[in-house]
Amino acid sequence: MPVYAVDKLIAEARRLAADYRRATGKPLPGISAEIALRDAARLLDLEVCEQPGGYDAIGRGARAGRRVQIKGRAIFNEAKGGQRIGQLKIGEEWDSVVLVLMDEDYQPLELWEAERDDLLEAIEAGKESARARRGALSVARFKNIGRLVWERGSGEVEEIWENRPAEDGGGGG
């Protein structure tokens, strides 16, 4: 039986990672991935998989049975462009990817989700790039492909518009 609760350990890991970055100017390697995993599981009702594979968690509730890869990125300077997410496991089985964007204190700001087919299509379209062939995408590109599913202050985000023609009374197009 563990001596510490995982939630308390993650809270301490956030504090240590933020302090380390302030002291050294560099992020603490590997910590954002673990924090992102725990935040996505807690905020989106996912069950973390103990055995690593092509996905990190299985959905419950609205995402029941969905296999989800989870990526995390701490944003230290929003003005700095070109920030990338970790490599996607494109050769493995999964249904969607959740990107957890965190602030300088490793607290979640936004969670974005993109579907497998949409991501693979974007990677294929950019296949002339070595990064794209390896399954790497920029944060901006991921946000263009995916949809916002959670944001600080609001919680889970519902669909804002429906993809119906305006004459049907739909809000999007």
Rosetta silent file (secondary structure, phi, psi, omega in degrees, C-alpha in Angstrom):
SEQUENCE: MPVYAVDKLIAEARRLAADYRRATGKPLPGISAEIALRDAARLLDLEVCEQPGGYDAIGRGARAGRRVQIKGRAIFNEAKGGQRIGQLKIGEEWDSVVLVLMDEDYQPLELWEAERDDLLEAIEAGKESARARRGALSVARFKNIGRLVWERGSGEVEEIWENRPAEDGGGGG
SCORE:     score description
SCORE:     0.000 S_00000001
   1 L     0.000  126.858 -177.337    0.000    0.000    0.000 S_00000001
   2 L   -66.586  146.445  179.304    1.544    3.339   -1.020 S_00000001
   3 L   -76.231  -33.239 -176.533    2.458    5.767    1.736 S_00000001
   4 L  -111.689  146.752  173.518    1.530    8.810   -0.364 S_00000001
   5 L   -78.752  140.378 -178.001   -1.596    9.569   -2.390 S_00000001
   6 H   -58.157  -40.873 -179.958   -0.835   10.106   -6.081 S_00000001
   7 H   -59.341  -39.547  178.696   -2.706   13.441   -6.099 S_00000001
   8 H   -69.417  -37.922  177.498   -0.485   14.763   -3.314 S_00000001
   9 H   -65.616  -40.742  178.340    2.640   13.557   -5.100 S_00000001
  10 H   -64.469  -40.280  177.618    1.551   15.248   -8.348 S_00000001
  11 H   -60.934  -41.678  178.028    0.926   18.512   -6.454 S_00000001
  12 H   -68.926  -38.436  177.510    4.447   18.309   -5.023 S_00000001
  13 H   -61.958  -39.698  176.205    5.874   17.419   -8.460 S_00000001
  14 H   -58.147  -48.897 -177.492    4.227   20.575   -9.888 S_00000001
  15 H   -62.741  -45.540 -179.830    5.824   22.712   -7.200 S_00000001
  16 H   -64.553  -41.201  179.743    9.265   21.123   -7.621 S_00000001
  17 H   -63.945  -42.704  178.913    9.159   21.380  -11.426 S_00000001
  18 H   -66.071  -43.696  178.294    8.202   25.063  -11.289 S_00000001
  19 H   -63.273  -41.448  179.728   10.880   25.811   -8.666 S_00000001
  20 H   -61.408  -44.916 -179.915   13.498   23.909  -10.665 S_00000001
  21 H   -64.955  -40.725  178.245   12.709   25.878  -13.821 S_00000001
  22 H   -64.862  -35.254 -177.893   12.839   29.203  -11.966 S_00000001
  23 H   -78.105  -36.483 -173.241   16.199   28.244  -10.413 S_00000001
  24 H  -109.277  -18.541 -175.119   17.875   26.793  -13.515 S_00000001
  25 L    81.158    1.574 -179.271   15.972   28.271  -16.454 S_00000001
  26 L  -122.981  148.227  176.321   15.410   24.737  -17.750 S_00000001
  27 L   -73.762  151.495  175.393   12.419   22.402  -17.406 S_00000001
  28 L   -76.142  118.188 -173.077   12.770   19.298  -15.283 S_00000001
  29 L   -57.950  135.010  172.319   12.918   16.438  -17.841 S_00000001
  30 L    81.426  -12.318 -172.272    9.905   14.148  -18.127 S_00000001
  31 H   -73.855  -35.540 -177.022    7.760   15.772  -15.457 S_00000001
  32 H   -64.882  -32.877  179.309    5.234   17.498  -17.720 S_00000001
  33 H   -64.309  -44.054 -178.981    4.221   14.172  -19.307 S_00000001
  34 H   -69.277  -41.180  177.995    3.359   12.583  -15.961 S_00000001
  35 H   -63.740  -44.209  179.583    1.514   15.671  -14.702 S_00000001
  36 H   -60.228  -42.549  179.137   -0.419   15.900  -18.002 S_00000001
  37 H   -57.793  -49.536 -177.961   -1.399   12.230  -17.766 S_00000001
  38 H   -67.852  -38.549  179.010   -2.828   12.646  -14.266 S_00000001
  39 H   -65.900  -45.965 -179.678   -4.577   15.944  -15.103 S_00000001
  40 H   -61.105  -43.084  179.787   -6.227   14.543  -18.250 S_00000001
  41 H   -61.151  -44.862 -178.638   -7.403   11.462  -16.350 S_00000001
  42 H   -69.021  -44.791 -172.439   -8.877   13.556  -13.543 S_00000001
  43 H   -80.778  -26.331 -176.138  -10.461   16.280  -15.677 S_00000001
  44 H  -114.879   11.704  178.451  -11.851   14.114  -18.508 S_00000001
  45 L    57.943   59.335  177.633  -12.807   10.955  -16.596 S_00000001
  46 E  -114.591  150.877  175.500  -10.140    8.683  -18.055 S_00000001
  47 E  -104.057  120.213 -178.798   -8.590    5.578  -16.518 S_00000001
  48 E   -67.375  133.755  176.925   -4.793    5.552  -16.703 S_00000001
  49 L   -83.593  129.725 -179.594   -3.361    2.369  -18.253 S_00000001
  50 L   -78.455  -29.030  178.399   -0.693    0.787  -16.112 S_00000001
  51 L   -97.386  117.982 -179.607    0.883   -1.094  -19.037 S_00000001
  52 L   -64.334  146.487  179.381    2.347    1.261  -21.637 S_00000001
  53 L  -161.957 -143.386  179.638    1.214    0.742  -25.207 S_00000001
  54 L   -78.486  -10.784  179.660   -0.204    2.800  -28.025 S_00000001
  55 L  -139.897  161.776 -174.841   -2.416    4.735  -25.636 S_00000001
  56 L  -104.566  -22.727 -175.540   -2.139    6.097  -22.088 S_00000001
  57 E  -152.271  160.417  175.978   -5.733    5.929  -20.861 S_00000001
  58 E  -115.861  134.958 -179.189   -9.167    4.450  -21.526 S_00000001
  59 E   -72.172  150.459  170.684  -12.226    6.678  -21.507 S_00000001
  60 L  -124.621  173.632  177.703  -15.109    6.383  -19.084 S_00000001
  61 H    57.823 -127.172 -177.413  -18.421    8.237  -19.161 S_00000001
  62 H   -62.090  -25.505 -179.549  -18.817   10.205  -22.402 S_00000001
  63 H  -104.905   22.529 -173.683  -15.537    8.716  -23.741 S_00000001
  64 L   -48.762  125.355  176.179  -16.282    5.140  -22.618 S_00000001
  65 L    81.454   -8.741 -178.905  -13.930    2.629  -24.221 S_00000001
  66 L   -73.900  137.994  178.915  -11.939    5.200  -26.207 S_00000001
  67 E   -95.234  121.213 -169.352   -8.176    4.686  -26.268 S_00000001
  68 E  -122.698  125.526  167.640   -6.450    8.001  -25.630 S_00000001
  69 E   -83.885  145.399 -179.939   -2.850    9.120  -26.020 S_00000001
  70 E  -125.219  129.499  178.234   -2.014   12.008  -23.699 S_00000001
  71 E  -122.800  147.763  179.234    0.570   14.694  -24.432 S_00000001
  72 E  -129.443  147.949  177.462    1.572   17.598  -22.214 S_00000001
  73 E  -148.356  121.671  173.468    3.239   20.932  -22.867 S_00000001
  74 E   -86.612  129.816 -179.325    4.077   23.645  -20.358 S_00000001
  75 L  -102.401  107.405 -178.012    3.852   27.084  -21.973 S_00000001
  76 L   -92.087  -28.861 -178.568    6.427   29.368  -20.381 S_00000001
  77 L  -142.954  102.713 -176.302    6.334   32.152  -22.980 S_00000001
  78 L   -65.069  -23.673 -179.737    3.191   32.467  -25.098 S_00000001
  79 L   -73.644  -21.612 -179.482    4.931   34.888  -27.469 S_00000001
  80 L   -79.190  120.280 -179.097    7.444   32.214  -28.420 S_00000001
  81 L   -89.994  178.222  174.037    6.145   30.294  -31.428 S_00000001
  82 L    77.391   14.441  179.531    7.012   26.882  -32.787 S_00000001
  83 L   -69.864  138.640 -173.889    6.353   24.905  -29.634 S_00000001
  84 E  -115.959  157.255  174.118    5.939   21.222  -30.396 S_00000001
  85 L   -98.967  167.085  178.523    4.160   18.318  -28.783 S_00000001
  86 L   -65.600  160.118 -177.577    5.708   14.926  -28.189 S_00000001
  87 L   -61.854  133.056  176.478    5.838   12.359  -30.953 S_00000001
  88 L   -79.947  148.002  178.607    2.574   10.553  -31.645 S_00000001
  89 L   -87.861   74.539 -171.219    2.580    6.755  -31.680 S_00000001
  90 L   -68.699  -22.735  179.448    1.262    6.611  -35.235 S_00000001
  91 L   -87.374    0.129 -177.638    1.963    2.897  -35.700 S_00000001
  92 L  -103.769  171.403  177.679   -0.051    1.906  -32.618 S_00000001
  93 L   -91.321  127.616  175.422   -3.790    1.553  -31.981 S_00000001
  94 L  -165.726  163.580 -176.472   -5.568    4.555  -30.393 S_00000001
  95 L  -107.013  -34.978 -179.779   -8.669    6.675  -31.014 S_00000001
  96 E  -154.953  169.434  176.619   -7.691   10.217  -30.051 S_00000001
  97 E  -125.124  133.911  173.781   -4.976   12.364  -28.518 S_00000001
  98 E  -107.785  128.664  175.992   -5.490   14.807  -25.663 S_00000001
  99 E  -106.788  120.444  178.620   -3.026   17.694  -25.373 S_00000001
 100 E   -99.174  114.810  176.468   -2.761   19.225  -21.904 S_00000001
 101 E   -97.073  128.535 -175.734   -1.428   22.786  -22.010 S_00000001
 102 E  -119.362  155.925  176.555   -0.018   23.967  -18.676 S_00000001
 103 L   -84.833 -173.320 -176.785    1.138   27.316  -17.307 S_00000001
 104 L   -66.910  -13.566  176.260    4.556   28.082  -15.792 S_00000001
 105 L  -100.776   12.059  179.263    3.427   26.476  -12.522 S_00000001
 106 L    62.566   29.409  174.078    2.456   23.256  -14.343 S_00000001
 107 L   -95.912  141.357 -177.689   -1.237   23.899  -13.695 S_00000001
 108 E   -66.572  134.462  175.249   -3.616   22.959  -16.529 S_00000001
 109 E  -102.051  -51.766 -177.149   -4.813   25.841  -18.742 S_00000001
 110 E  -146.602  150.464  170.621   -6.540   24.011  -21.587 S_00000001
 111 E  -122.721  128.326  179.785   -7.098   20.475  -22.833 S_00000001
 112 E  -115.952  144.085  178.146   -7.470   19.892  -26.568 S_00000001
 113 E  -128.278  136.264  177.024   -8.560   16.636  -28.196 S_00000001
 114 E  -129.810  143.638 -179.235   -8.016   15.513  -31.777 S_00000001
 115 E   -79.859  150.331 -179.306   -9.260   12.381  -33.503 S_00000001
 116 H   -52.296  -52.938 -176.354   -6.890    9.778  -34.933 S_00000001
 117 H   -59.417  -40.607  179.615   -8.051   10.152  -38.558 S_00000001
 118 H   -65.748  -40.671  178.908   -7.692   13.942  -38.469 S_00000001
 119 H   -67.790  -45.218 -179.954   -4.185   13.723  -36.996 S_00000001
 120 H   -63.937  -36.186  176.817   -3.009   11.053  -39.430 S_00000001
 121 H   -63.706  -42.890  179.083   -4.390   13.091  -42.334 S_00000001
 122 H   -65.689  -39.211  178.658   -2.459   16.173  -41.150 S_00000001
 123 H   -66.454  -41.963  178.565    0.727   14.149  -40.750 S_00000001
 124 H   -63.068  -41.370 -179.370    0.277   12.668  -44.234 S_00000001
 125 H   -64.283  -29.150  179.929   -0.324   16.126  -45.721 S_00000001
 126 L  -104.186   25.960 -171.697    2.958   17.329  -44.216 S_00000001
 127 L   -64.491  -14.310  176.494    4.946   14.195  -45.000 S_00000001
 128 L   -69.422  -17.997  177.810    7.731   16.138  -46.723 S_00000001
 129 L   -87.631  131.668  178.499    8.754   17.258  -43.247 S_00000001
 130 H   -61.579  -36.454  178.632   10.885   14.775  -41.278 S_00000001
 131 H   -62.985  -44.190 -179.745    9.123   15.868  -38.080 S_00000001
 132 H   -64.303  -39.159  178.925    5.720   15.125  -39.547 S_00000001
 133 H   -61.339  -30.311  179.404    6.871   11.686  -40.734 S_00000001
 134 L   -85.959   -2.247  179.292    7.814   10.894  -37.132 S_00000001
 135 L    89.050   20.861  179.087    4.405   12.025  -35.864 S_00000001
 136 L   -96.870  137.250  178.635    5.511   15.363  -34.416 S_00000001
 137 L  -133.259  155.514  173.462    3.199   18.391  -34.627 S_00000001
 138 E   -77.758  159.478  176.373    3.336   21.957  -33.376 S_00000001
 139 H   -60.742  -43.375 -179.110    0.974   23.027  -30.597 S_00000001
 140 H   -61.350  -43.021 -179.998   -0.646   25.506  -33.003 S_00000001
 141 H   -65.144  -42.267  178.437   -1.239   22.800  -35.654 S_00000001
 142 H   -59.619  -44.224  179.878   -2.708   20.434  -33.048 S_00000001
 143 H   -64.203  -33.759  177.090   -5.111   23.161  -31.897 S_00000001
 144 H   -67.847  -33.445 -177.887   -6.169   23.774  -35.516 S_00000001
 145 H   -81.858  -41.180 -172.907   -6.937   20.064  -35.946 S_00000001
 146 L   -90.995 -165.649  177.537   -8.517   19.378  -32.568 S_00000001
 147 E  -135.949  147.816  177.600  -11.156   20.926  -30.383 S_00000001
 148 E   -70.177  124.488 -178.590  -11.040   22.529  -26.957 S_00000001
 149 E  -115.959  -12.929  177.617  -12.527   20.078  -24.428 S_00000001
 150 E  -157.772  142.200  173.399  -11.599   21.722  -21.107 S_00000001
 151 E  -144.232  148.380 -179.239  -10.407   25.150  -19.991 S_00000001
 152 L   -58.643  136.633  178.489   -9.450   26.644  -16.665 S_00000001
 153 L    91.387  -26.793 -178.040  -12.341   28.463  -15.058 S_00000001
 154 L  -113.438  -26.942 -175.534  -15.002   26.778  -17.207 S_00000001
 155 E    81.574 -148.226 -178.434  -14.288   23.068  -16.944 S_00000001
 156 E   -64.647  138.634 -177.286  -15.431   20.783  -19.762 S_00000001
 157 L  -101.469  128.430  175.988  -16.347   22.679  -22.900 S_00000001
 158 L   -84.025  161.589  175.155  -19.465   21.741  -24.837 S_00000001
 159 L   -57.450  130.369 -178.248  -19.640   22.032  -28.621 S_00000001
 160 L   -83.073  -34.331 -179.015  -20.145   25.739  -29.353 S_00000001
 161 L  -141.351  160.614  177.433  -21.665   25.292  -32.799 S_00000001
 162 L  -108.303  150.473 -178.372  -23.101   22.601  -34.973 S_00000001
 163 L   -90.521   71.114  178.005  -22.012   21.939  -38.513 S_00000001
 164 L  -126.263  152.087  176.454  -25.378   22.542  -40.182 S_00000001
 165 L   -60.406  147.727 -176.062  -26.322   24.954  -42.981 S_00000001
 166 H   -58.596  -33.384 -179.872  -27.518   28.356  -41.760 S_00000001
 167 H   -66.185  -17.277  176.462  -31.017   27.860  -43.246 S_00000001
 168 H   -87.242   -2.272 -178.430  -31.513   24.966  -40.811 S_00000001
 169 L    89.253    5.078  178.351  -30.832   27.310  -37.908 S_00000001
 170 L   -71.655  159.847 -176.074  -27.401   25.887  -37.186 S_00000001
 171 L   -96.466   -4.086 -175.576  -24.703   28.133  -35.849 S_00000001
 172 L  -129.518 -173.747  178.826  -21.763   27.043  -37.980 S_00000001
 173 L  -171.128    0.000    0.000  -20.835   26.271  -41.434 S_00000001
